């Protein structure tokens, strides 16, 4: 199986939760980790794409309008998902689009004018889930905009428990996602590994899993309006008791900061270690999902007992610049990011006593500017 956090791949699809406002996603300039079409369409070569997961909750018709900056030609392919393992079916060449269309500069016409020109109406039930792949043959890194219209009876999205247990008599693990400040349920876009559904995309507020089949879990959330959440849970499954895991997501706001896990560098260098790239991809998707967010990328080093001299401060700044370069090279606009090197002035541990404290000092953080 192929797994990816990149929104250029099906497994990294951007979850659309707001159908009253347009989705704006930047093309990454590449096709992610895998050419998703290579199996069932040998004449199609994926170059540069974005994936959206759509759950419009309408009994009637669902319509959408796609436009690109600078009149870039594109094609789109809309799939109806039969279950939550759609990306696995796609990878196994067992999925085909319901609608495919190529749009050239001359075809788009009024679609770029901001008018009411919705295309591709499709009959829907309120339980339908779709995946929309938008593709361009150029390495363009501008934005694609998708507007939506739902015609018919629109259902209110409710906080529903998703139960993945094979038998309700067994002990369970319950995962709850809540707003850190209010305690309210948050419908979150989740990746949960270790529950024998490792390539699923989960969307919801509460989940149940068999406790007896789980030993370790890796959970990620990249939900619009909230900070990234990434955490590993160990030794959690038990046949003799139930367990609850509470995930508290922090809402974005100017001035708030987040330490980025696993963005590691070579010793005394601004070169990434291999472990850093999954974390960088998560940050890339976070910036894509929150497409108008502006951040300060902050570099920090572990240098206890030293003055914050030019070399130390420059190293921290160069590491922050390396993160910005990665994001910019993969389609995030440079004017959404500023960098600052703090050297050793904000170490979490002034006198670190073990490698974990040293690594906590040696970190990259982001602060929300706007």
Residue pairs with C-beta under 8 A, 6 or more apart in sequence:
1 88
1 91
1 198
1 199
2 9
2 11
2 33
2 34
2 91
3 11
3 198
3 199
4 11
4 12
4 32
4 33
4 34
4 281
5 11
5 12
5 191
5 220
5 222
5 278
5 281
5 282
5 285
6 12
6 28
6 32
6 33
6 281
6 284
6 285
7 13
7 14
7 25
7 28
7 32
7 50
7 51
7 285
7 288
8 28
8 30
8 31
8 32
8 48
8 49
8 50
8 51
9 31
9 32
9 33
9 34
9 36
9 51
10 36
10 51
10 86
10 87
10 90
10 91
10 131
10 133
11 87
11 199
11 201
12 32
12 51
12 281
12 285
13 51
13 52
13 53
13 87
13 131
13 201
14 23
14 25
14 50
14 51
14 52
14 53
14 285
14 288
14 289
15 53
15 189
15 201
15 203
15 223
15 224
15 289
16 23
16 52
16 53
16 54
16 55
16 146
16 148
17 157
17 187
17 189
17 224
18 224
19 56
19 148
19 150
20 148
22 145
22 146
22 147
22 148
23 52
23 145
23 146
23 148
24 143
24 144
24 145
24 291
24 292
25 50
25 52
25 143
25 144
25 146
25 288
25 291
26 50
26 141
26 142
26 143
26 144
26 288
26 291
26 331
26 332
26 333
27 48
27 49
27 50
27 136
27 140
27 141
27 142
27 143
27 144
27 331
28 48
28 50
28 141
28 284
28 288
28 330
28 331
29 48
29 139
29 140
29 141
29 329
29 330
29 331
30 47
30 48
30 139
30 330
31 46
31 47
31 48
31 49
32 49
34 91
35 45
35 46
36 46
36 49
36 51
36 90
36 91
36 133
37 44
37 46
37 77
38 44
38 45
38 46
39 91
39 92
39 93
40 93
40 95
40 96
46 135
47 135
47 136
47 137
47 138
47 139
48 135
48 136
48 137
48 138
48 139
48 140
49 133
49 134
49 135
49 136
50 133
50 134
50 144
51 131
51 132
51 133
52 131
52 132
52 133
52 134
52 146
53 129
53 130
53 131
53 201
53 203
54 62
54 129
54 130
54 131
54 132
55 128
55 129
55 130
55 203
56 62
56 124
56 128
56 130
56 148
56 150
56 154
57 126
57 150
57 154
57 155
57 156
57 157
58 124
58 126
58 150
58 151
58 152
58 153
58 154
58 155
59 124
59 125
59 126
59 152
59 153
59 155
60 123
60 124
60 150
60 151
60 152
60 153
61 121
61 122
61 123
61 124
61 150
61 151
61 152
62 121
62 122
62 124
62 128
62 130
62 148
62 149
62 150
62 151
63 118
63 119
63 120
63 121
63 122
63 148
63 149
63 150
63 151
64 118
64 119
64 120
64 132
64 146
64 147
64 148
64 149
65 111
65 117
65 118
65 119
65 146
65 147
66 74
66 76
66 103
66 111
66 119
66 134
66 144
66 145
66 146
67 108
67 111
67 112
67 144
67 145
68 74
68 136
68 140
68 142
68 143
68 144
68 145
69 142
69 143
69 144
70 140
70 142
71 105
71 108
71 112
72 136
72 138
72 140
72 142
73 102
73 103
73 104
73 105
73 136
73 137
73 138
74 102
74 103
74 134
74 135
74 136
74 144
75 100
75 101
75 102
75 103
75 134
75 135
75 136
76 99
76 100
76 101
76 103
76 120
76 132
76 133
76 134
76 135
77 97
77 99
77 100
77 132
77 133
77 135
78 97
78 98
78 99
78 100
78 120
78 122
78 130
78 131
78 132
78 133
79 86
79 90
79 95
79 96
79 97
79 98
79 130
79 131
79 132
79 133
80 98
80 128
80 129
80 130
81 129
81 130
81 131
82 89
84 129
84 197
84 200
84 201
84 202
85 197
85 199
85 200
86 95
86 129
86 131
87 131
87 199
87 201
88 199
89 95
90 131
97 133
98 122
99 120
99 122
101 119
101 120
103 111
110 117
111 117
111 119
118 147
118 149
121 151
122 130
124 152
126 153
126 154
126 155
132 146
134 144
134 146
141 330
141 331
143 291
157 187
159 185
159 187
159 204
159 205
159 206
160 204
160 205
160 206
161 204
161 205
161 206
161 207
161 208
162 202
162 204
162 206
162 207
162 208
163 207
163 208
164 195
164 197
164 207
164 208
164 209
164 210
165 172
165 208
165 209
165 210
166 210
167 210
170 210
170 211
170 212
170 239
171 210
171 211
171 212
171 238
171 239
171 240
171 241
171 242
171 243
172 208
172 209
172 210
172 211
172 242
172 243
173 208
173 209
173 210
173 211
173 214
173 217
173 236
173 237
173 242
173 243
173 244
173 245
174 206
174 207
174 208
174 242
174 243
174 244
174 245
175 192
175 206
175 207
175 209
175 219
175 244
175 245
175 247
176 185
176 205
176 206
176 244
176 245
176 246
176 247
177 185
177 186
177 187
177 188
177 190
177 204
177 205
177 206
177 221
177 247
177 249
178 184
178 185
178 186
178 205
178 246
178 247
178 248
178 249
179 185
179 186
179 248
179 249
179 251
180 248
180 249
180 250
180 251
181 250
181 251
185 205
185 206
186 205
186 223
186 226
186 249
187 203
187 204
187 205
187 223
188 203
188 204
188 205
188 221
188 223
188 226
188 247
188 249
189 201
189 202
189 203
189 221
189 222
189 223
189 224
190 201
190 202
190 203
190 204
190 207
190 219
190 220
190 221
191 201
191 202
191 218
191 219
191 220
191 221
192 198
192 200
192 202
192 207
192 217
192 218
192 219
192 220
193 217
193 218
193 219
194 214
194 215
194 216
194 217
194 218
195 209
195 210
195 213
195 214
195 217
196 213
211 236
211 237
211 238
211 239
211 241
211 242
211 243
212 237
212 238
212 239
213 237
214 236
214 237
215 234
215 235
215 236
215 237
216 232
216 233
216 234
216 235
216 236
217 232
217 233
217 236
217 245
218 231
218 232
218 233
219 229
219 230
219 231
219 232
219 233
219 245
219 247
220 228
220 229
220 230
220 282
221 228
221 229
221 230
221 247
221 249
222 228
222 282
222 285
222 286
222 289
223 249
223 289
224 289
224 290
225 251
225 252
225 290
226 249
226 250
226 251
226 252
227 249
227 250
227 251
227 252
227 256
227 258
227 286
228 258
228 260
228 282
228 283
228 286
229 247
229 249
230 261
230 279
230 282
231 247
233 245
236 243
236 245
250 256
250 258
252 290
252 293
252 368
253 368
254 368
254 369
254 370
255 367
255 368
256 367
256 368
257 298
257 365
257 366
257 367
257 368
258 365
258 366
259 363
259 364
259 365
260 279
260 283
260 323
260 363
260 364
260 365
260 366
261 279
262 275
262 276
262 278
262 279
263 272
263 276
263 279
263 280
263 283
263 323
263 363
263 364
264 272
264 273
264 275
264 276
264 359
265 271
265 272
265 273
265 276
265 319
265 322
265 362
266 272
266 273
268 315
270 315
270 318
270 319
270 321
270 322
271 322
272 280
272 322
272 326
280 323
280 326
280 327
283 323
283 327
283 366
284 326
284 327
284 330
284 331
284 332
287 293
287 295
287 327
287 332
287 336
288 331
288 332
293 336
293 368
293 370
294 335
294 336
294 337
294 338
294 368
294 369
294 370
295 336
295 337
295 338
295 366
295 367
295 368
295 369
296 337
296 338
296 339
296 340
296 366
296 367
296 369
297 320
297 323
297 324
297 337
297 338
297 339
297 340
297 364
297 365
297 366
298 320
298 339
298 340
298 341
298 342
298 364
298 365
298 366
298 367
299 315
299 316
299 317
299 318
299 319
299 320
299 321
299 323
299 339
299 340
299 341
299 342
299 364
300 316
300 342
300 343
300 344
300 346
300 347
300 361
300 362
300 363
300 364
300 365
301 312
301 315
301 316
301 319
301 343
301 344
301 361
301 362
302 344
302 347
302 352
302 358
302 359
302 361
302 362
303 312
303 343
303 344
303 347
304 344
304 347
304 349
304 350
304 351
304 352
304 361
306 312
306 344
308 343
308 344
308 345
309 343
312 343
312 344
313 341
313 342
313 343
314 341
315 341
315 343
316 341
316 342
316 343
316 344
317 339
317 340
317 341
318 341
319 341
319 364
320 339
320 340
320 341
320 364
321 339
323 339
323 364
324 334
324 337
324 339
327 337
328 334
328 337
338 369
344 361
347 361
348 357
348 360
348 361
348 363
349 357
349 358
349 360
349 361
352 358
352 360
352 361
